[in-house]
Amino acid sequence: MDDLDAVMAERRRLIALAYRMLGTLAEAEDAVQETYLRWYRLTEQERAEIDNPQGWLTRVTSRICLDVLKSARARREQYVGEWLPEPLPAGLLGHGVAPDPVDRVTLDDTVSTALLVVLEAMTPAERVAFVLHDVFALPFPEIAEIVGRSPAAVRQLATSARRRVTDHRGIVAPPAEHDAVVRAFVAAAAGGNLEALTSLLDPSVVLRSDGGGVVSAARNPVVGPTHVARFLLGVLRKRPTWTAAERVTADGLGITLTDNGKVQAVVNLRVTGALVTDVWMVVNPGKLTGWG
């Protein structure tokens, strides 16, 4: 692991881990960069004394992410408008999922907007415990060292987090139903059909739009079928050069809005009972870096 290539070979896995903890690629890359800085600040003797360099890198990255999460609440309060996790194309970060299909979330679900929104509602320790144990299969004693709790306490954190995730998984539509609704949604939006679009929306539908103060976006949630449908059609009317297209995302089939081939927005939907209950629309350019 003293060899640069061997150390850097861990980078993709560490970014996959940090992204699931922090919700954006930029923050994940910063955390991993800090991890490598700390590694190279060690003396040769200190590095030689580390029996498991991969484990050392994982622990340091996790602790950095935990510190970031503890300060995230204040940063979110300063964020302009709604904060959403960064949407990713399917398969972009596929490393690390533990191989137990009964108890663990699926590969793409661990980087879906739907799940990351659930993770945002957790305490920092819950989120770290869930990601490290249920996604990356670290044992509880190792996680306990990272979060500064006992193994029993960490087990309880993971159980609480898993309960929230299970509730989330129970209301997500099967893939075929989800994709059919997305295709109908795209057709209605592209055709400017207010009635058809409204008919696809649940009475309690909420749209959240993340522009980060960089580009125009709704600063507050848009609630109700009519308001959501009119907002979406208004966005497309104001930007006639934008084209809506289906794209496979970590949430299943999603929607990209492109202008001259450049992705300007990614829209993901939560579908329940053949109706859209949540619309997540990311237009912040800093959160579209994976769509180049």
Secondary structure by P-SEA (a helix, b strand, c coil): cccccccccaaaaaaaaaaaacccaaaaaaaaaaaaaaaaaccaaaaaacccaaaaaaaaaaaaaaaaaaaaaaaaaaccccccccccccccccccccccccccccccccccaaaaaaaaaccaaaaaaaaacccccccaaaaaaaacccaaaaaaaaaaaaaaaaaaaaacccaaaaaaaaaaaaaaaaaccaaaaaaacccbbbbbbbccccccccccccccaaaaaaaaaaaaaacccbbbbbbbcccccbbbbbccccccbbbbbbbccccccbbbbbcccccccccc
